[in-house]
Amino acid sequence: MEKSEVKYTFYFFVCAALLIIAYAAVYAFLGQGLFSHCDYDSYTRQAAAWWEGRASLPGDVSWLELAYCNGNYYVSFPPFPSVAQFVLYPFFGMNTPDNLVNTLFALGSFALIYRFLIRRGYGDFSASLFALLMTLGSNLFYMSVTGWVWFAAQTQGFFFSVLAVSLIFSENKTAWYFSFLSLGIAFACRPFQLVYLPALLYMLYRNLGKGKGFIRTCARCVKYALPLAAVGAAVAGYNLMRFGNIFEFGHNYLPEFEKAPQFSLSYIPDNFLETLKLPEINNGTVNWPMFNGTLFFLVNPVFIMLAASLARRFGRLEAVYAACFLIHFTLLLTHKTMGGFQFGSRYLVDMIPFMLIVFERDESFKTLRSGALALLTFLTVIGIVINVWGAVWYYPLLKSGA
């Protein structure tokens, strides 16, 4: 349960300022205005169609991944990110500030992580560094400087996953309903986020247990999960309406999956090796792999913090979390690609928010003993340098066609 009141201290404002400065610098470098619109705007187009009472788009857009089914074109991604665009559309029309939307969700994630860790007994310095490591020091940063459709779902899924973890630890029982609602929204952004349902249910069971008995406690859990079920039903209905299949989001109607399945166990070995690729150095120049990823814990060093934390403590909750983690990782590896063109290893960013379940119980990170302080500080600096540099390197290089 909650332990400490939230205080926004000097360290929080310094780290928040660093994050905002990094966004401002990359926006300026890319020549991107604060309210600029992104051409990769599938979700804006879907929102416009909703305002017109349609689920399908008016026609094809060659540079977007649109599903073609029964003579109509549809957005081929989980639908929730269009909700933000739906709210903005009456004010901005097709020129919605979707770059800023992604950035604001990342900034919100930073504030949520700090708030959660402070409430769980972290000091202001350690909570601020952790929040910075998980946002500016991860691939979330480069994804959240633009409004690309591929990144909108990830940044919003990240935010709502952090919110789901934060709320399940609340003393307020009403917050537990919103925890499962947040997980549902995260699912409607990134479907594999649903694999962490057992971890949330286990924590809910602990919250409700207190000698009530197994069957009775499980029965009491059901009502709190109803918001998740409602979101799932809405998404299933939307899929059924468009594609005649409650499980179909639209990707199977893309040309690239006509001859090869979207998911297959046969993809796992090669995809696993993709997550371990190192950058190459030629004549003093560092060349990062631009397709399917890079060594995941180099560009997302928070994974190293997770390994250190699990090595120190591995109780029942950590075991439940680890099972969810391994299932998530395996499912990501079954996809035909590991995210296509990118800097870093963006699919694995989806795994970062639920690490808070483990970090919440790590006393070494809360008190920042000398070894933990050195590791956290070092990895945060490394993560920030790599990911800010990566954003500056990636977008101009991709635009030039190199």
N, C-alpha and C positions, 0 to 999 in steps of 0.2 A: 504494500500500500504506500501511498505518498508519504514522504519523509520530510521534505523541506519546502519552504516557500520559494518562489522564483524571484530572484533578484538579478536585474540586468546591470552588470557591473562594467568596470573599465575594460576588462579583458573581452567581454562580449562585444562591446562597441568597437574595440580595435579590430577584432576578427571580422565583424560585420562590415566595417569600413574597408578592410582588405578585399573582401568578397565583392563589394560594390565597385571598388576601384578596378578590380580585375575585369568585371563586366564592362565598365565604362571604357577601359583601354581596348578591349577586344572589339566592342561595338565600333569605336573610333577607327581602329585598324581596318576593320572590314567595310568601313564607310556605311554603316548601318544606323539609321536614325532610331530614336527611342521608340517611336510609334510605327516603325516600318512594318510593311507586310512581307510575307515570305511567299515565293512562287510555288513552293511545295506545300500547297494549302488544301489538301483533301478535306480536312475537318471543317474549314470555312465553307467549302462547297457543299458539304453535307448539311451544315447548319442552314445555309441558304435554301437548300431543298426542303428542309423541315419547315421553315417559315412559309414555304409555298405549299405545304401539305403533301410533300412527296418524299419517298425514301430513296428513289433513284436520282441520278444526276442527269442534266440535260443531254450530255453526250460525252464522248471520250476526251481525255486530256493526255497527250502522248507522254508527258514526262512524269505522270503519276501512276501508281500501281492501282488501277481500277479493275474491279471484277466485272466480267461480262456474263450475264445470265438472263436467259429468256428475253433477249432483245434489249435489255437495259444495262446501264452502267451503275455500279455501286462502289462505295468506298470499301476497300478490302481489309480494313483494320477494325479492331474492337471500337465501339461507338462512343464511349463516354467523353473523350476529349472534345467532341463537337458541342458539348454542353456549354463550355466556356465561350466558344465561338457563337453559339446560339444567343447567349446573353449580349454579346458585343455587336452582333450583326445589325440590329436596328440603329446603332449609333455610328458604325463605321462602314456598313455595307460590306462589299467584298474586300475592302482594305483593312481588315481587322489587324490589330497589332500583335500578331501571333508570335513574333520573336520575343516581345516583352512578356507575353503570357508564360512561355516556357521559363524565362528568367525569373519571373515572380514566383512560380512554383518551386524553383530551386532555392530561392531566398527564403521562402516559407519553410522549406525542409530544414534549412540551416537553423532557423529560429525554433522550430519544433524539437529538433534533436537537442539543442541547448536546454530548452525548457524541460524536456523529459529527464535528461541526465541530472540537472540541478535538483529536480524533485526526487530523484532516486539517490541523493546523497553525494553526488559529485561536487567537487570544488569548482569555483567559477573559471579557474584557469584550465583545468582538465576538460570541463564540459565545453568550453569555447574551442579548444584545440580539436577535440573529437568532432564537433560540429563542422569545423573547417576541413578536417581530414576527409569526412564523409561526403562533402559537397565540392568545395574548391579543389581538394586534393584527390578527387576521383574523376572518372570519365563523365560523371553527371555534369561537370562544368562545361566541357566542350559541347555536349548535347543541348545544354540550356541557353546557349548564346544565340541560337537560331530557332525558328519556328517550324523546322522540317517536320513533316507528318510522322516520320519514323521516330523522331525524338519527343514529340508532344506526348505520345502515350507513355513513354518511359519516364519523363519528368513528372507527369501527373500521377502515374502509378507509384513512383518513388514517394511522392508527398503523402498520398493516402495510405501507403504501407507504413510509413513512419507514424502517421496519425493513428492507425489501427493499433500499433504496439503501445503508443503512449496512452491511449484511452483504456486499454484493458488493464493497465496498472492503476487506474484511478480508484479512489475510495468511493466515488459516486457511482452507484449501480446504473444510473441512467447512461453514464458514459460507456458502459459495456455494450449497450445497444448500438451506440454510434461507432464503437470499435468494429463491430461486425458489418455495419453499414460501410465503413471506410474500407474494410477488406473487400466488400462487394464492389465498390467503386474501383479499387485497385485491380480487381479481376476484370472489370469492364474496360480497363486500360491495357492490362497485361495478364491474360488468362492464367498463366502459370503461377501468379501470386497466390492462387487458391491453394497451392500445396502447403501453405503455412497455416491452414485452417486447424489441423490437429494441435499445433503449438498454441494457438489462441484458445481452443477448446480446453486444452489442458490447464492453461492459466485461469480460465473461467471456472473450471471445476475446482481448482485450488481456492479461488475466491469464495465459492459457494459452499464448499465442503463442510469443514468445521464440525465433524461428527454427525452429519445428517444421513450418512449411508450412501452407498454407491448408486443404487437405482434412483433414489429420491433426488440425489444431487444431479444426476444426468437429466432427469425429467425437468428440473429447474433450469437447466442450461438451455433448453430448447427455445424458450421465448426470446432469449437474448440473440439467438442466431437468426431470428425471423427477418430482420432487415437485409441480411445477406441473401436469404432465400428470395426475398422480393426483388432484389437487383438481378439475381440469377434468372428469375422468371421473366423479367422485363427484357433482358438480353436475349434469352432463348426465344421469346416471342418475336423480337425484332429480326433475329436470324431466320426464324421460320417464315416470316412474312416475305423476306427478300429471297431466300435460297431454298425454302422448303425443308430445312434441316436445322434443328435447334442448336446443333454444335458447329455449324458452318458460319464463319465470319466473312468468308469471301476469298481467301487466299487460294483455295483450290480451284478457283475460276480464273486465275492468272495464267497467261500463256506458259510461263516458266514451269508450271506444275502439271502441264498436260501430259508430259512424257515421264516425269519423275515425281514421286510422291513428296509432299511437303515434309512429312515426318517419316523416319525409318530408323530402326535400330542399326542398320548397316552404316549410317552416317557417323556413329559414335566414335570409332577409332580415329578417323581422319580429323574430325572436329576437335577431339581432345588434343591432338597434336597442334591444331591451329591456336589453341589457347596458350601454348607454350612457346610460340615463335618469338625470337629475339630480333631487335633491330640490327641492321647491318651497318658496318662502318667502312666506307670506301673513300680513300684519299682524305681522311679527316672529316668527312661528311656523314652524319647519321641519317640513315634511310629507314624509316619505320614502315613495316608492312601496312598497306592501305586496304587490304581485302581480308576479311574474316578474322582479324584480330591480332593481338600481340600478347606476350606473356602477361597474364591477367593480374598478377599481384605486383607487377612493376608499375602498371598504369593505375591500378586500384590498390595501393599499399595497405588499405584497411583490412584486406584479407590476411595480412601478416599479423595484425593486431588480433584478429579473430583466432588464428591458430595459437597465438601466445596465450590468449584467455582460456581457450578450451584445454590447453595443456595444463593450466593451473587448477582448473576446476571442471569436473565432468560428472554432474549429478543427473538426476532423472529429467529435470527440465532441459538440460543441455543435450541429453540423449534424444529427447523428442525433437528438439530443434535440429540436431545433426541429421536425423532421419529425413526431416523436411528439406534441409539443405541439400542432401545427397540426391533426393528425388528431383528437386528443382534443377540441379546441375545436370543430371542425367537427361531430363526432358529437354533442356536447352541444347544438349549435344545431339539430340535426335532430329533437330531441324536441318533442312538442306544446306543452309549456310549458317555461319556464326555472326550474322549481322551485315554481311556484304561490305561495301566501302565504308570505312570508318577510321577514326584514330583510336587506338587502344583496343579495348575488349568490351564493347558497350552492352552486350547481352547480360554480362555478369554483373552489371550495375544493378539489375533488378534484385540481386541477392543481398545487397548492402543493407537496406532498411531493417530487416528482421535480425541482423546481427545485434541490434540493441537489446534483444532478449538476453543474450550472453553477456554483453558489456554491463548491463544493469547489475549483475551479481558479482562483478570482478572488483574486489576490494583494493587490489593493487593499482588499478586505474583510478579508482575513486580518490585514494590518498596520494597517488602519484609518488610512490616510492622511487628511489633514484633510478633503478633500472627501467621501470615503466615510464618515468618522465623522459629519459633519454630516448627510448624507443618511440614514444608518441611524438616527441618534438622532431626527431630525425625523419620519421615517415611522413609527418605533415609537411615539412619543408620539401622533401623529395616529391611528394604527391602534387604539391602546388606548382613547383617548377616544371614538372613533366607535363601536367595537364594544361597550364596556361600556355606553355610553349607549343604543346600539341594543337591547341585550338588555332593559334596564330599560324602554325605550319600547315595544318590540314586544309582549311577552307580555300585559301588562295591556290594551293597546289591542285585541289580537285577542280576548281573553276578553270584553271589553265589547261586542264585535260592531261596533265602529266601522269 
